[in-house]
């Protein structure tokens, strides 16, 4: 069960009220009334028959003891993001009232265990019902490396989201850049004046992308990119860079594709 509810029994929850008593016995009566109120709340929670009770807020000793006596494991003080992610992972609703005892609002997972990551203890949920969220743990020797890794991962996830939202794909391996470069170069050839120089510079900039791909792979970029440009100019619109062999090859046969949205 995932919940966002108050589980502290030592405060009278009537806003702006004052209570005057003339003996310590009356204070004890107020405390006992609060205790019984909390017990009724715990009894309502137990009607759902949960194995584990996860609460966003603190759980005080008395309700924790009642839940433990009933064989329910307690996890307290999960933050707002944590509760929402657990709900998405476990398939559980986030409850704040407990009047309708239906097991359909409960989530499930195969195991819950406390593990050590570095010097920190974390609670790991495995074999979850819905798996609509996950945790990615980054580790590194220093803050600078971790920050770089986090930025790179964030970029990769953004690309993935863009690809999922837009299923249109184009050929990779420098194919799109060379085709765009040829189209821009053609426009530059037809344009008069200094403006054509700017257009031609953009065509050169587009050709830099497949050049960088070839350089990173350790090949002769000048020759391989020129071969690609020639192949596409001669009508082979499926040509691209095969970086396993260092040659121009068919991107459709190799299955090298990119997301159109990312390229845009």
Number of C-alpha atoms within 10 A of each C-alpha: 25 26 22 20 16 14 20 19 21 14 10 14 10 7 6 5 7 8 7 7 10 7 8 8 10 12 14 11 11 16 16 14 14 18 18 13 12 20 17 12 16 18 15 16 21 19 14 18 17 19 15 19 19 19 24 22 18 16 20 14 12 17 20 21 14 16 22 13 10 14 14 17 14 17 17 17 14 18 13 12 10 12 21 17 17 26 23 20 22 23 22 22 18 22 15 12 12 17 11 11 13 11 13 10 16 21 22 19 15 9 10 13 9 10 11 10 10 7 6 7 10 11 11 12 17 15 13 19 15 16 16 13 14 11 7 8 7 11 13 10 7 8 10 10 13 14 13 11 15 16 12 12 14 12 12 12 12 13 15 14 12 15 17 12 9 13 10 12 15 16 22 22 25 25 25 23 22 28 20 15 23 19 13 19 20 14 15 21 12 8 14 10 7 9 10 17 15 11 19 20 15 17 23 16 13 20 22 18 17 23 21 14 17 24 13 11 12 11 16 13 19 11 13 20 25 14 17 24 23 14 17 17 14 9 9 15 17 18 27 31 25 19 16 7 9 15 17 19 19 18 21 15 9 11 10 17 16 16 19 16 16 14 12 5
